[in-house]
């Protein structure tokens, strides 16, 4: 069932549906909704789709992008 959901979300995201773009970005987060490591974790794809969702006007995508950039900034600041 998940594979079907994933395929439909991917197709809708490529068709520029803003909700699907955001949902597709969530599929590439490092932790799944069950709280376990996500085998699909891919920061580049996640960021790409978050930015696409932001460009299309999805309000929640700003939060995901802000959180990611805040962590990246913090890591950059700490390790320099």
N, C-alpha and C positions, 0 to 999 in steps of 0.2 A: 504494500500500500504506500509506503514512504517513497519508493522509487517512482511511482505514478505521480505523487504529489511533487516530487523534485522535478520531474520532466515538465509538468504543467507550469510550475513556477518559472522554470528556466525559459520555456517558450514565451510565456507572458512577459517576462522581463525583457527579452529580446524584442518583443513587440511594443516596448516602451510603456508598459503599465507601471505606474509609480509604486503601487502597493506591492506588485510582484518584484520590482527591483529591490525594494527594501527587504522583502522576505527572502529573496535570493541571497542578498548580502548576509543575512542572518545565518544562512546555511554554512557559511565559511568562518563563523566565529570559532574561537579555540575551545569553548565548552558548549556542549549541546544543552537543550532544554531539560534534559534529565540530570545534568550536573556532572557528566562524565566527559572525558576527552573526546573531541570530535575528530573522527578520521578524515573528514573533508577540510580540516583547518587549512586555510590559505589566506594569509594577510593581504596579499596583493589583489586577489579576486574580491575579498571582502571590501577593501578600500575602494576598489574600482566601482563596485555596485552601490556602495554607500554614496559615493559622489554622484553617480548617475541618478540615484533616488533624490538626492538633494537638488540636483539641477532640474528635476521634474517637479519639485515642490513638495516632496513628502516631508511632513513636519517631524516625524520621529527619527528620520535619518540624520538630522542635525545632531541629535543626542548621541547616537552611535558614533558618529564621526568625531564629535567633541571629546567623547570618552577615549577613543583610540588616540587622537592627537594629544590629549592631555597626558596619557600614559607614555607615549613616545617622547614627548617633550620632557617629562619627568626623568625618564631613563637617560635621555641625552644629557640633561643637566647634571644628574648624579654621577655619571660615568666619565665626565670630562675632567 
